[in-house]
Amino acid sequence: MTESDEAALRAELAQSRANAEVLAGRIDHLQKAVQSNRRIGMALGILMTHHQLTEAEAFNRLVQSSQQQNRKLAAIAEEVIYTGHL
C-alpha cells in the first residue's frame, strides 16, 4: 500500500467518523422531538377532557399560551400535564 493510499484511507475514515457524529446528532434530535410530540398530545387530551374542547381548539389554546408567555410549546404542555390547566 502506498503512502497516498494510506492517506486516502485516513481521509475516508475521518469523513466516516464525521458523518457518524452528524447522524448521531440527528437521531438524538428526532428522539427528543418524538418525546415532545407525545407530551404535547397528552396535554391536548387533558385540555380536551377538562374543557370539552376539540383537538384543534385545545392546540390553539396551547399555542396562544405559548406565545403570550413567550415559552416553548413543550414547556406549556408539561405544565398542563402536571397541573391539569393552562
C-alpha positions as CSV (number, residue, x, y, z in Angstrom):
1,M,0.0,0.0,0.0
2,T,1.4,3.4,-1.0
3,E,1.5,6.5,1.2
4,S,-1.1,8.1,-1.0
5,D,-3.4,5.1,-0.5
6,E,-2.9,5.3,3.3
7,A,-3.7,9.0,3.2
8,A,-6.8,8.4,1.2
9,L,-8.0,5.7,3.7
10,R,-7.3,8.0,6.6
11,A,-9.3,10.8,5.0
12,E,-12.1,8.4,4.2
13,L,-12.1,7.2,7.8
14,A,-12.2,10.7,9.2
15,Q,-15.1,11.6,6.9
16,S,-16.9,8.4,8.0
17,R,-16.5,9.4,11.7
18,A,-17.7,12.9,11.0
19,N,-20.8,11.5,9.2
20,A,-21.4,9.2,12.1
21,E,-21.4,12.1,14.6
22,V,-23.8,14.1,12.4
23,L,-26.1,11.1,12.2
24,A,-25.9,10.5,16.0
25,G,-26.9,14.2,16.5
26,R,-29.9,13.8,14.2
27,I,-31.0,10.6,15.9
28,D,-30.9,12.4,19.3
29,H,-32.8,15.4,17.9
30,L,-35.5,13.1,16.5
31,Q,-35.8,11.1,19.7
32,K,-36.4,14.4,21.6
33,A,-38.9,15.6,19.0
34,V,-40.9,12.3,19.3
35,Q,-41.0,12.6,23.1
36,S,-42.0,16.2,23.0
37,N,-44.8,15.4,20.5
38,R,-46.1,12.7,22.8
39,R,-46.1,15.1,25.7
40,I,-48.0,17.7,23.7
41,G,-50.5,15.1,22.7
42,M,-51.0,14.2,26.4
43,A,-51.6,17.9,27.2
44,L,-54.1,18.2,24.3
45,G,-56.0,15.2,25.7
46,I,-56.1,16.8,29.2
47,L,-57.4,20.1,27.9
48,M,-59.9,18.4,25.6
49,T,-61.3,16.4,28.6
50,H,-61.3,19.2,31.2
51,H,-62.7,21.9,28.9
52,Q,-64.8,20.0,26.4
53,L,-62.6,21.2,23.5
54,T,-61.9,19.8,20.1
55,E,-58.3,18.8,19.3
56,A,-57.9,22.0,17.2
57,E,-59.3,24.2,20.0
58,A,-57.0,22.6,22.6
59,F,-54.0,23.0,20.3
60,N,-54.9,26.7,19.6
61,R,-55.0,27.3,23.4
62,L,-51.6,25.7,23.9
63,V,-50.2,27.9,21.0
64,Q,-51.8,31.1,22.3
65,S,-50.5,30.4,25.8
66,S,-47.0,29.7,24.4
67,Q,-47.0,32.9,22.5
68,Q,-48.4,35.0,25.3
69,Q,-45.9,33.7,27.9
70,N,-43.1,33.6,25.3
71,R,-42.4,30.0,26.3
72,K,-41.9,26.9,24.3
73,L,-45.0,24.8,23.5
74,A,-43.4,21.8,25.1
75,A,-42.9,23.7,28.3
76,I,-46.6,24.7,28.3
77,A,-47.6,21.1,27.6
78,E,-45.6,19.9,30.6
79,E,-47.3,22.4,32.8
80,V,-50.7,21.2,31.6
81,I,-49.7,17.6,32.3
82,Y,-48.8,18.3,35.9
83,T,-51.4,20.9,36.8
84,G,-54.3,20.0,34.5
85,H,-54.8,23.5,33.2
86,L,-53.0,26.4,31.4
